[in-house]
């Protein structure tokens, strides 16, 4: 939308009737924004201006200040907040959270948002329809980096296997609309020149989980472990895989052999507890009898086990730091 430099063909102040119409349109299109939020973006006593461009885009803002909204076709049906407005009212729009800050370089480079770059919450994909305005955020940073409209509904996205374009980006941090504003700024230290990461201040002020909640989670995990064990014991009564899929059974046996080999190799390490002081020297010597070649061999086996048991094809490629 604002990838190429386009000069405005006219600038004018809005009349009282047009101001009311604009606020009414904004209120209807963004129900998450309260009247106080809208007044903070478009103060009642301030002069509201509109800049009309040759491509029919209308940009609304406070005179002598930052642009706050833009209308894609000038008809009022596709109005979006600018990043300046979203930095003042971050929750005006629902947001897609990127999988990591490194993905932001593509968005602020002018690319549309694809489903593989979105972090799906544990409760599942949020509900949305085609053509809804959504913002884009980086994990650990409350300030949105872009805004756009959805290209499909939740049902269509799930049917497509969460592949394809999720959001058609209409405006983003560092595009020409942002750059054209005199005195443009960034909301926090996470916004760099070509990428956006988490905000250090936001992370430092995040609440620490309560210890009682942690203990509750531990007990829940123990209960889950017991349930899983019981299910596993019941499953051992009859092996449906060996009955109906002999090829799959052979593959599973091969996989089990590989895991057992690695487990036996790692089992060679000895952990000694409650050693008397006079035996500590001997224990230290025993713990350092492995050669560099042995350590490399164990690391190779651990890597193979991780690749074999936890890494799926869809996870590749992945950074080495994530794997380790």
C-alpha positions as CSV (number, residue, x, y, z in Angstrom):
1,X,0.0,0.0,0.0
2,X,2.8,2.4,0.9
3,X,5.7,0.8,-0.8
4,X,6.1,3.5,-3.4
5,X,6.4,7.2,-2.9
6,X,3.1,8.9,-3.9
7,X,2.4,12.6,-3.3
8,X,-0.9,13.7,-1.9
9,X,-3.0,15.7,-4.3
10,X,-4.8,17.6,-1.5
11,X,-4.8,18.4,2.2
12,X,-7.8,19.7,4.0
13,X,-9.5,20.0,7.4
14,X,-12.6,17.9,8.2
15,X,-15.8,19.7,8.9
16,X,-17.7,19.0,12.1
17,X,-20.1,16.6,10.3
18,X,-17.2,14.7,8.6
19,X,-15.5,14.4,12.0
20,X,-18.5,12.8,13.5
21,X,-18.9,10.5,10.5
22,X,-15.3,9.4,10.7
23,X,-15.5,8.7,14.4
24,X,-18.7,6.7,13.9
25,X,-17.1,4.7,11.2
26,X,-14.1,4.0,13.4
27,X,-16.3,3.0,16.3
28,X,-18.2,0.5,14.2
29,X,-15.2,-1.0,12.5
30,X,-13.1,-1.3,15.7
31,X,-15.4,-2.4,18.5
32,X,-12.4,-3.2,20.8
33,X,-11.7,0.6,20.9
34,X,-13.5,2.5,23.6
35,X,-14.7,6.1,23.2
36,X,-11.8,7.2,25.3
37,X,-9.4,5.4,23.0
38,X,-10.9,7.1,19.9
39,X,-10.7,10.5,21.7
40,X,-7.1,9.9,22.5
41,X,-6.3,9.3,18.9
42,X,-8.6,12.0,17.5
43,X,-9.0,14.6,20.3
44,X,-12.4,16.4,20.2
45,X,-10.9,19.9,20.2
46,X,-8.1,19.2,17.7
47,X,-8.2,19.8,14.0
48,X,-8.5,16.6,12.0
49,X,-7.0,16.6,8.5
50,X,-7.4,14.3,5.5
51,X,-4.7,13.9,2.9
52,X,-6.1,12.5,-0.4
53,X,-3.7,10.6,-2.7
54,X,-3.9,9.9,-6.4
55,X,-4.4,6.2,-5.7
56,X,-7.6,7.0,-3.8
57,X,-6.1,6.4,-0.4
58,X,-7.2,8.9,2.3
59,X,-5.0,9.4,5.4
60,X,-6.5,11.0,8.5
61,X,-4.5,12.6,11.3
62,X,-4.3,15.3,13.8
63,X,-3.1,18.6,12.3
64,X,0.6,19.0,13.0
65,X,0.8,15.5,14.5
66,X,1.0,11.9,13.3
67,X,-1.4,10.1,10.9
68,X,-3.8,7.9,12.8
69,X,-6.0,6.2,10.2
70,X,-6.0,5.5,6.5
71,X,-8.8,4.5,4.1
72,X,-7.8,2.2,1.4
73,X,-10.3,3.2,-1.2
74,X,-11.7,6.5,0.2
75,X,-15.1,5.1,0.7
76,X,-14.9,4.4,4.4
77,X,-15.3,0.6,4.1
78,X,-11.7,-0.3,4.6
79,X,-10.3,2.0,7.3
80,X,-7.2,0.8,9.2
81,X,-5.2,2.3,12.1
82,X,-1.6,3.3,11.4
83,X,1.2,2.0,13.6
84,X,1.3,5.3,15.3
85,X,-2.4,4.8,16.4
86,X,-1.7,1.1,17.4
87,X,1.3,2.2,19.5
88,X,-1.1,4.4,21.5
89,X,-3.9,1.8,21.7
90,X,-2.2,-1.6,21.1
91,X,-5.3,-3.6,21.8
92,X,-7.5,-1.8,19.2
93,X,-7.1,-4.8,16.9
94,X,-6.7,-8.5,17.5
95,X,-3.1,-9.6,16.7
96,X,-1.3,-12.5,15.2
97,X,2.0,-13.2,17.1
98,X,5.0,-14.2,15.0
99,X,7.0,-17.3,15.8
100,X,10.0,-15.1,16.5
101,X,11.5,-11.7,16.0
102,X,13.5,-12.9,13.1
103,X,10.3,-13.3,11.1
104,X,9.6,-9.6,11.4
105,X,12.3,-8.7,8.9
106,X,10.1,-10.2,6.1
107,X,7.0,-8.3,7.2
108,X,8.7,-4.9,7.5
109,X,10.4,-5.7,4.3
110,X,7.1,-5.6,2.5
111,X,5.9,-9.2,2.4
112,X,2.5,-10.4,3.4
113,X,2.1,-12.5,6.5
114,X,2.0,-16.3,5.8
115,X,0.5,-18.9,8.2
116,X,3.8,-20.8,8.7
117,X,5.2,-17.6,10.3
118,X,2.4,-17.3,12.9
119,X,2.7,-18.8,16.4
120,X,-0.5,-20.8,17.1
121,X,-1.5,-20.6,20.8
122,X,-2.2,-23.7,22.8
123,X,-5.9,-23.2,22.7
124,X,-5.8,-23.3,18.9
125,X,-6.2,-20.8,16.0
126,X,-8.3,-17.8,17.0
127,X,-11.6,-17.2,15.2
128,X,-11.7,-14.7,12.3
129,X,-13.5,-14.1,9.0
130,X,-12.3,-13.0,5.6
131,X,-11.4,-9.3,5.3
132,X,-11.1,-8.6,9.0
133,X,-8.5,-6.0,10.2
134,X,-5.7,-7.6,12.3
135,X,-2.4,-6.4,13.6
136,X,1.0,-8.2,13.8
137,X,3.1,-8.4,16.9
138,X,6.5,-9.9,17.8
139,X,6.5,-12.2,20.9
140,X,7.6,-10.2,24.0
141,X,6.8,-6.9,22.4
142,X,3.3,-5.2,23.0
143,X,3.7,-2.7,20.1
144,X,2.3,-4.0,16.7
145,X,4.6,-3.8,13.7
146,X,2.0,-4.0,10.9
147,X,-1.7,-4.1,10.1
148,X,-3.6,-5.8,7.3
149,X,-6.7,-7.8,6.4
150,X,-7.3,-11.5,6.7
151,X,-7.4,-13.4,3.4
152,X,-9.4,-16.4,4.6
153,X,-11.5,-17.5,7.6
154,X,-10.4,-19.8,10.4
155,X,-12.3,-22.7,8.9
156,X,-10.7,-22.1,5.5
157,X,-7.2,-21.8,7.1
158,X,-7.6,-25.1,9.0
159,X,-8.9,-26.8,5.8
160,X,-5.8,-25.5,4.0
161,X,-3.5,-27.0,6.7
162,X,-2.4,-23.5,7.9
163,X,-0.7,-22.9,4.6
164,X,-0.8,-19.9,2.4
165,X,-1.3,-16.2,3.1
166,X,-2.9,-15.2,6.4
167,X,-2.8,-11.4,6.2
168,X,-2.6,-9.0,3.3
169,X,-0.4,-6.3,4.8
170,X,-1.6,-2.8,4.1
171,X,0.8,-0.8,6.3
172,X,3.9,-1.6,8.4
173,X,6.7,-0.1,10.4
174,X,9.3,1.6,8.2
175,X,7.1,1.8,5.1
176,X,6.8,5.1,3.2
177,X,3.8,6.3,5.3
178,X,5.9,5.9,8.5
179,X,9.0,7.4,6.9
180,X,7.1,10.4,5.4
181,X,6.0,11.6,8.8
182,X,8.2,14.3,10.3
183,X,9.5,13.2,13.7
184,X,8.7,9.6,13.2
185,X,9.7,7.4,16.1
186,X,9.8,3.9,17.5
187,X,7.8,2.8,20.5
188,X,10.5,0.8,22.4
189,X,14.1,-0.5,22.2
190,X,13.0,-3.7,20.4
191,X,12.4,-1.8,17.2
192,X,15.6,-1.9,15.2
193,X,16.2,-0.7,11.6
194,X,15.5,-3.9,9.8
195,X,14.0,-6.2,12.4
196,X,11.9,-6.1,15.6
197,X,12.6,-8.1,18.7
198,X,11.1,-8.3,22.2
199,X,11.0,-5.2,24.4
200,X,13.5,-5.5,27.3
201,X,11.4,-3.2,29.5
202,X,8.2,-5.2,28.8
203,X,10.0,-8.5,29.6
204,X,11.5,-7.2,32.9
205,X,8.0,-6.0,34.0
206,X,6.2,-9.3,33.2
207,X,4.7,-11.0,36.2
208,X,6.6,-14.0,37.7
209,X,4.5,-17.2,38.0
210,X,3.3,-17.9,41.5
211,X,5.1,-20.8,43.3
212,X,1.8,-22.4,44.2
213,X,0.9,-22.5,40.6
214,X,4.2,-24.1,39.7
215,X,3.7,-26.8,42.4
216,X,0.2,-27.4,41.0
217,X,1.6,-27.8,37.6
218,X,4.1,-30.3,38.9
219,X,1.4,-32.4,40.5
220,X,-0.7,-32.3,37.4
221,X,2.3,-33.5,35.4
222,X,2.7,-36.4,37.8
223,X,-0.9,-37.3,37.4
224,X,-0.6,-37.2,33.7
225,X,2.4,-39.4,33.8
226,X,0.5,-42.0,35.9
227,X,-2.4,-41.9,33.4
228,X,-0.1,-42.3,30.5
229,X,1.6,-45.3,32.1
230,X,-1.7,-47.0,32.7
231,X,-2.8,-46.4,29.1
232,X,0.5,-47.8,28.0
233,X,0.1,-51.0,30.0
234,X,-3.4,-51.5,28.6
235,X,-2.1,-51.0,25.1
236,X,0.5,-53.8,25.6
237,X,-2.2,-56.4,26.0
238,X,-2.7,-56.4,22.2
239,X,-0.6,-54.9,19.5
240,X,-2.9,-53.8,16.7
241,X,0.1,-52.6,14.6
242,X,1.7,-56.0,14.4
243,X,-1.6,-57.6,13.5
244,X,-2.7,-55.3,10.6
245,X,0.6,-53.7,9.5
246,X,3.6,-56.0,9.6
247,X,5.7,-53.5,7.7
248,X,5.0,-50.8,10.3
249,X,5.9,-53.3,13.0
250,X,9.3,-53.9,11.5
251,X,9.9,-50.2,11.2
252,X,9.0,-49.7,14.9
253,X,11.3,-52.5,15.9
254,X,14.1,-50.9,14.1
255,X,13.4,-47.5,15.7
256,X,13.3,-49.2,19.1
257,X,16.7,-50.8,18.6
258,X,18.2,-47.5,17.7
259,X,16.8,-45.8,20.8
260,X,17.9,-48.8,23.0
261,X,21.5,-48.5,21.6
262,X,21.7,-44.9,22.5
263,X,20.2,-45.5,25.9
264,X,22.7,-48.2,26.7
265,X,25.6,-45.9,25.6
266,X,24.4,-43.0,27.7
267,X,23.8,-45.5,30.6
268,X,27.5,-45.9,30.8
269,X,27.8,-42.6,32.7
270,X,27.9,-43.1,36.5
271,X,26.5,-40.6,39.0
272,X,27.8,-41.2,42.5
273,X,26.1,-39.7,45.5
274,X,27.1,-39.3,49.2
275,X,30.8,-39.9,48.6
276,X,33.1,-39.6,51.6
277,X,35.7,-36.8,51.5
278,X,38.6,-39.3,51.4
279,X,37.2,-40.9,48.2
280,X,36.5,-37.7,46.3
281,X,39.8,-37.7,44.5
282,X,39.3,-41.2,43.2
283,X,35.8,-40.3,42.0
284,X,37.0,-37.2,40.2
285,X,39.6,-39.3,38.4
286,X,37.0,-41.9,37.4
287,X,34.7,-39.2,36.0
288,X,37.4,-37.8,33.7
289,X,38.5,-41.0,32.1
290,X,36.6,-40.3,28.9
291,X,38.7,-39.2,26.0
292,X,37.7,-36.5,23.6
293,X,36.8,-39.1,21.0
294,X,34.4,-40.8,23.5
295,X,32.7,-37.5,24.2
296,X,32.3,-36.7,20.5
297,X,30.8,-40.2,20.0
298,X,28.3,-39.7,22.8
299,X,27.3,-36.3,21.4
300,X,26.8,-37.8,18.0
301,X,24.5,-40.5,19.4
302,X,22.5,-37.9,21.4
303,X,22.1,-35.9,18.3
304,X,20.9,-38.9,16.3
305,X,18.5,-39.8,19.1
306,X,17.0,-36.2,19.1
307,X,16.7,-36.2,15.3
308,X,15.1,-39.7,15.4
309,X,12.6,-39.1,18.2
310,X,11.7,-35.5,18.4
311,X,12.4,-33.6,15.2
312,X,9.8,-33.8,12.4
313,X,10.2,-32.9,8.7
314,X,8.0,-29.8,9.2
315,X,10.4,-28.5,11.8
316,X,13.3,-28.3,9.3
317,X,15.3,-26.3,8.7
318,X,15.9,-25.1,12.2
319,X,18.6,-23.0,13.9
320,X,21.3,-25.0,15.7
321,X,20.6,-23.2,18.9
322,X,17.0,-24.4,18.9
323,X,18.0,-28.0,18.4
324,X,20.6,-28.0,21.3
